[in-house]
């Protein structure tokens, strides 16, 4: 997966534009509303995962490297190397 959080933002704005289309029939609008709800549900999970990784990084920054043993491997690797967190860069955890 190569999507980034910036791509999620773009998808959300594209869906907003589809919802704003004044030419939508009632049926098409209902379809777009249902689609929007699904997009929001998935988006919430993506943002929640990224937030959790940031909290892990903050834990290490605030309390030291001894906290790394309590974190998932993707967060630990990012903290150690200084690379962006996987969820932010759009990579899957192995």
C-alpha positions as CSV (number, residue, x, y, z in Angstrom):
1,X,0.0,0.0,0.0
2,X,1.5,3.3,-1.0
3,X,-1.2,5.8,0.3
4,X,-0.3,8.5,2.7
5,X,-2.5,10.5,5.1
6,X,-2.3,13.3,2.5
7,X,-4.0,11.0,0.0
8,X,-6.8,10.3,2.5
9,X,-7.3,14.0,2.8
10,X,-7.6,14.2,-1.0
11,X,-10.2,11.4,-1.1
12,X,-12.2,13.1,1.6
13,X,-12.3,16.3,-0.4
14,X,-13.2,14.4,-3.6
15,X,-16.1,12.8,-1.8
16,X,-17.2,16.2,-0.5
17,X,-17.2,17.5,-4.1
18,X,-19.4,14.5,-5.2
19,X,-21.8,15.3,-2.4
20,X,-21.9,19.0,-3.5
21,X,-23.0,18.1,-7.1
22,X,-26.3,19.9,-7.6
23,X,-27.2,17.6,-10.5
24,X,-27.4,14.5,-8.3
25,X,-30.8,12.7,-8.3
26,X,-32.3,11.7,-5.0
27,X,-31.2,8.1,-5.5
28,X,-27.6,9.1,-6.5
29,X,-27.4,11.5,-3.5
30,X,-28.5,8.7,-1.2
31,X,-25.8,6.4,-2.7
32,X,-23.1,9.1,-2.2
33,X,-24.3,9.7,1.4
34,X,-23.9,5.9,2.1
35,X,-20.5,5.9,0.4
36,X,-19.5,8.9,2.4
37,X,-20.4,7.2,5.7
38,X,-18.2,4.2,4.6
39,X,-15.3,6.4,3.7
40,X,-15.6,8.2,7.1
41,X,-15.6,4.9,9.0
42,X,-12.5,3.7,7.2
43,X,-10.8,7.2,7.6
44,X,-11.5,7.2,11.3
45,X,-9.6,3.8,11.6
46,X,-6.7,5.1,9.6
47,X,-6.4,8.3,11.6
48,X,-6.8,6.3,14.9
49,X,-3.9,4.0,13.9
50,X,-1.6,7.0,13.0
51,X,-2.6,8.7,16.3
52,X,-1.6,5.6,18.2
53,X,1.8,5.5,16.6
54,X,2.3,9.2,17.4
55,X,1.4,8.6,21.0
56,X,4.0,5.8,21.1
57,X,6.6,8.1,19.7
58,X,5.6,10.8,22.2
59,X,5.9,8.3,25.0
60,X,9.5,7.6,24.1
61,X,10.3,11.2,23.6
62,X,8.9,12.1,27.0
63,X,10.1,9.1,29.1
64,X,13.1,7.7,27.3
65,X,14.2,4.7,25.1
66,X,13.4,2.2,27.9
67,X,9.7,2.5,26.8
68,X,10.4,1.1,23.4
69,X,9.9,-2.5,24.7
70,X,6.2,-1.6,25.2
71,X,5.6,-0.5,21.6
72,X,4.8,-2.3,18.3
73,X,7.8,-3.0,16.1
74,X,6.8,-0.4,13.4
75,X,6.7,2.4,16.0
76,X,10.0,1.2,17.5
77,X,11.8,1.1,14.2
78,X,10.5,4.6,13.3
79,X,11.6,6.1,16.6
80,X,15.0,4.5,16.5
81,X,15.8,5.5,12.9
82,X,14.1,8.9,12.9
83,X,12.1,7.8,9.8
84,X,8.4,8.9,9.4
85,X,5.9,6.6,11.1
86,X,4.6,3.9,8.7
87,X,0.9,4.9,9.0
88,X,1.9,8.5,8.0
89,X,3.9,7.3,5.0
90,X,1.3,4.8,3.9
91,X,3.2,1.5,4.5
92,X,1.9,-1.6,6.0
93,X,3.4,-3.1,9.2
94,X,5.2,-6.4,8.4
